[in-house]
Amino acid sequence: MSSSTFAPIDVLARALRRERDQLGVSVSELAKRAGVAKSTLSQLEAGVGNPSLETLWALASALEVQVSQLIAPPQHPVQVIRAGEGTRLASEQADYVVHLLAACPAGARRDIYRIVVEPASIRESAPHPPGTVEHVVLCSGRARLGPVGQCVELGAGDYISYAADVAHVLEALSEPVTAVMLIEHR
């Protein structure tokens, strides 16, 4: 591995320590705020483990940062991410996988993900911080998504945007669904 290439767990370990130090909290305090075991957090900061999407969201919320700030590798002037590449995160709740494609640069407030969801899998997300909006373009398959109680069925090529500061859902209805999601943080 070259000095300019980092394993995803190494990027996460460095970012957790950096953000925790900037916030001025101990491992114990951050674990308590995030609702994760202190041993889990210690392992992640040591570069060991494979955290779920839910664990990363909880840590990011407790650190008051976007998930992408914890998992984005160092950027280069030209970046190409081939299909199936990118920092991969899997859900514990559903057969749902995201790949971070572009992290929000300093001063900007958006992240881009490629999502793969298996049929009959439902991913319910807790509300994100106030003002968060999700933009989704369905690339393949059929899915039901949007705020709980206001979900819409979409097909390949369809676009939706919705407030993500309320509970929201993405459910694959047929063959595996692929989508591109842009999360806008305000």
Beta strands, then each sheet from edge to edge (+ up, - down):
strand 1: 87-90
strand 2: 96-102
strand 3: 110-117
strand 4: 122-125
strand 5: 133-140
strand 6: 142-147
strand 7: 152-155
strand 8: 159-163
strand 9: 168-172
strand 10: 177-184
sheet 1: 1+ 2- 3+ 10- 5+ 8-
sheet 2: 4+ 9- 6+ 7-
end
